[in-house]
């Protein structure tokens, strides 16, 4: 199991958190997603994580990686 932390922007509310969690869980390799609204940090846990794929999904959802 590996863990990846990504800084993202525009995370402002629990709705944002839910959108990010739902979107990233679509990736087969992702087993859990934690989002910290205060620090705009997204922590993803899973196997063989692809940072580019995660960053692409975040951008598509409106929370681009910084």
MDAnalysis code that builds the backbone (N, CA, C; Angstrom):
import MDAnalysis as mda
import numpy as np

u = mda.Universe.empty(198, n_residues=66, atom_resindex=np.repeat(np.arange(66), 3), trajectory=True)
u.add_TopologyAttr("name", ["N", "CA", "C"] * 66)
u.add_TopologyAttr("resid", np.arange(1, 67))
u.add_TopologyAttr("resname", ["UNK", "UNK", "UNK", "UNK", "UNK", "UNK", "UNK", "UNK", "UNK", "UNK", "UNK", "UNK", "UNK", "UNK", "UNK", "UNK", "UNK", "UNK", "UNK", "UNK", "UNK", "UNK", "UNK", "UNK", "UNK", "UNK", "UNK", "UNK", "UNK", "UNK", "UNK", "UNK", "UNK", "UNK", "UNK", "UNK", "UNK", "UNK", "UNK", "UNK", "UNK", "UNK", "UNK", "UNK", "UNK", "UNK", "UNK", "UNK", "UNK", "UNK", "UNK", "UNK", "UNK", "UNK", "UNK", "UNK", "UNK", "UNK", "UNK", "UNK", "UNK", "UNK", "UNK", "UNK", "UNK", "UNK"])
u.atoms.positions = np.array([
    [0.854, -1.171, 0.000],
    [0.000, 0.000, 0.000],
    [0.900, 1.234, 0.000],
    [0.600, 2.181, -0.857],
    [1.367, 3.428, -0.868],
    [0.442, 4.606, -0.605],
    [1.039, 5.690, -0.129],
    [0.273, 6.896, 0.194],
    [0.881, 8.059, -0.566],
    [0.003, 8.896, -1.138],
    [0.444, 10.051, -1.901],
    [-0.310, 11.288, -1.403],
    [0.415, 12.382, -1.198],
    [-0.209, 13.642, -0.800],
    [-0.074, 14.638, -1.935],
    [-1.187, 15.298, -2.248],
    [-1.205, 16.273, -3.334],
    [-1.869, 17.549, -2.829],
    [-1.248, 18.680, -3.102],
    [-1.862, 19.977, -2.811],
    [-2.797, 20.310, -3.968],
    [-4.001, 20.713, -3.644],
    [-4.970, 21.092, -4.670],
    [-5.545, 22.459, -4.305],
    [-6.229, 23.066, -5.254],
    [-6.822, 24.377, -4.980],
    [-8.339, 24.295, -5.061],
    [-9.000, 25.330, -4.573],
    [-10.457, 25.495, -4.640],
    [-11.247, 24.565, -3.728],
    [-10.618, 23.930, -2.746],
    [-11.355, 23.068, -1.822],
    [-11.896, 23.958, -0.711],
    [-13.224, 24.136, -0.695],
    [-13.804, 25.115, 0.217],
    [-14.869, 24.560, 1.157],
    [-15.424, 23.376, 0.859],
    [-16.547, 22.901, 1.663],
    [-16.642, 21.373, 1.640],
    [-17.581, 20.847, 2.413],
    [-17.775, 19.395, 2.459],
    [-18.236, 18.851, 1.112],
    [-18.950, 19.654, 0.334],
    [-19.343, 19.228, -1.006],
    [-18.130, 18.995, -1.891],
    [-17.134, 19.862, -1.758],
    [-15.877, 19.694, -2.498],
    [-15.201, 18.390, -2.092],
    [-15.173, 18.140, -0.794],
    [-14.561, 16.911, -0.279],
    [-15.252, 15.691, -0.874],
    [-16.578, 15.694, -0.872],
    [-17.335, 14.567, -1.423],
    [-17.065, 14.380, -2.909],
    [-16.990, 15.488, -3.651],
    [-16.699, 15.400, -5.094],
    [-15.329, 14.777, -5.343],
    [-14.343, 15.213, -4.586],
    [-12.983, 14.691, -4.751],
    [-12.931, 13.211, -4.387],
    [-13.521, 12.864, -3.257],
    [-13.502, 11.466, -2.835],
    [-14.200, 10.569, -3.854],
    [-15.363, 10.974, -4.320],
    [-16.095, 10.171, -5.309],
    [-15.318, 10.049, -6.615],
    [-14.753, 11.153, -7.068],
    [-14.025, 11.153, -8.335],
    [-12.778, 10.287, -8.305],
    [-12.008, 10.387, -7.225],
    [-10.760, 9.627, -7.149],
    [-10.995, 8.145, -6.875],
    [-12.081, 7.816, -6.220],
    [-12.388, 6.401, -5.964],
    [-12.783, 5.661, -7.238],
    [-13.006, 6.397, -8.319],
    [-13.290, 5.769, -9.611],
    [-12.065, 5.018, -10.140],
    [-10.873, 5.445, -9.703],
    [-9.643, 4.769, -10.120],
    [-9.517, 3.454, -9.352],
    [-9.291, 2.365, -10.074],
    [-9.200, 1.040, -9.451],
    [-8.103, 0.948, -8.405],
    [-6.999, 1.666, -8.617],
    [-5.863, 1.552, -7.706],
    [-6.038, 2.315, -6.396],
    [-7.068, 3.156, -6.299],
    [-7.294, 3.975, -5.111],
    [-8.163, 3.219, -4.111],
    [-7.662, 3.087, -2.873],
    [-8.460, 2.413, -1.847],
    [-9.079, 3.397, -0.857],
    [-8.427, 4.559, -0.637],
    [-9.036, 5.564, 0.235],
    [-8.556, 6.958, -0.148],
    [-9.401, 7.935, 0.171],
    [-9.094, 9.337, -0.117],
    [-9.470, 10.154, 1.110],
    [-8.530, 10.971, 1.588],
    [-8.804, 11.891, 2.685],
    [-8.496, 13.292, 2.189],
    [-9.365, 14.228, 2.530],
    [-9.198, 15.607, 2.079],
    [-9.222, 16.527, 3.293],
    [-8.236, 17.407, 3.381],
    [-8.162, 18.399, 4.448],
    [-8.495, 19.763, 3.843],
    [-9.655, 20.281, 4.195],
    [-10.113, 21.569, 3.650],
    [-9.170, 22.698, 4.057],
    [-8.707, 22.689, 5.277],
    [-7.866, 23.767, 5.795],
    [-6.558, 23.913, 5.027],
    [-5.919, 22.792, 4.730],
    [-4.620, 22.845, 4.055],
    [-4.708, 22.576, 2.552],
    [-5.920, 22.260, 2.052],
    [-6.115, 21.890, 0.637],
    [-5.257, 20.694, 0.248],
    [-5.079, 19.770, 1.187],
    [-4.256, 18.587, 0.942],
    [-5.155, 17.378, 0.706],
    [-4.855, 16.646, -0.358],
    [-5.566, 15.415, -0.695],
    [-4.590, 14.268, -0.477],
    [-4.972, 13.320, 0.369],
    [-4.139, 12.156, 0.644],
    [-4.826, 10.929, 0.056],
    [-4.121, 10.264, -0.836],
    [-4.663, 9.098, -1.537],
    [-3.838, 7.874, -1.138],
    [-4.545, 6.791, -0.819],
    [-3.890, 5.534, -0.470],
    [-4.343, 4.464, -1.453],
    [-3.403, 3.624, -1.881],
    [-3.744, 2.549, -2.799],
    [-2.508, 1.830, -3.301],
    [-2.697, 1.066, -4.343],
    [-1.619, 0.288, -4.949],
    [-1.278, 0.867, -6.323],
    [0.000, 1.035, -6.597],
    [0.476, 1.504, -7.907],
    [-0.197, 2.819, -8.321],
    [-0.186, 3.805, -7.428],
    [-0.842, 5.084, -7.683],
    [-0.154, 5.835, -8.828],
    [-0.957, 6.437, -9.672],
    [-0.474, 7.202, -10.819],
    [-0.764, 8.679, -10.551],
    [0.278, 9.437, -10.181],
    [0.091, 10.842, -9.814],
    [-0.513, 11.655, -10.963],
    [-0.122, 11.366, -12.191],
    [-0.649, 12.101, -13.339],
    [-2.158, 11.853, -13.495],
    [-2.588, 10.613, -13.327],
    [-4.019, 10.290, -13.449],
    [-4.814, 10.961, -12.333],
    [-4.261, 10.965, -11.133],
    [-4.938, 11.608, -10.005],
    [-5.027, 13.110, -10.234],
    [-3.941, 13.724, -10.686],
    [-3.929, 15.164, -10.963],
    [-4.925, 15.512, -12.071],
    [-5.036, 14.663, -13.080],
    [-5.986, 14.899, -14.171],
    [-7.415, 14.892, -13.658],
    [-7.753, 13.911, -12.826],
    [-9.105, 13.842, -12.274],
    [-9.376, 15.052, -11.399],
    [-8.421, 15.431, -10.559],
    [-8.614, 16.622, -9.723],
    [-8.884, 17.845, -10.589],
    [-8.136, 18.026, -11.649],
    [-8.327, 19.175, -12.543],
    [-9.701, 19.120, -13.206],
    [-10.106, 17.946, -13.670],
    [-11.418, 17.797, -14.302],
    [-12.547, 18.121, -13.329],
    [-12.335, 17.821, -12.048],
    [-13.345, 18.101, -11.023],
    [-13.343, 19.574, -10.607],
    [-12.318, 20.323, -11.010],
    [-12.239, 21.736, -10.653],
    [-11.339, 22.037, -9.474],
    [-10.480, 21.069, -9.108],
    [-9.552, 21.232, -7.990],
    [-8.133, 20.922, -8.469],
    [-7.573, 21.774, -9.316],
    [-6.257, 21.456, -9.903],
    [-5.156, 21.361, -8.847],
    [-4.242, 20.412, -9.094],
    [-3.071, 20.253, -8.232],
    [-2.190, 21.489, -8.365],
    [-1.602, 21.879, -7.248],
    [-0.750, 23.069, -7.272],
    [0.702, 22.702, -7.063],
])
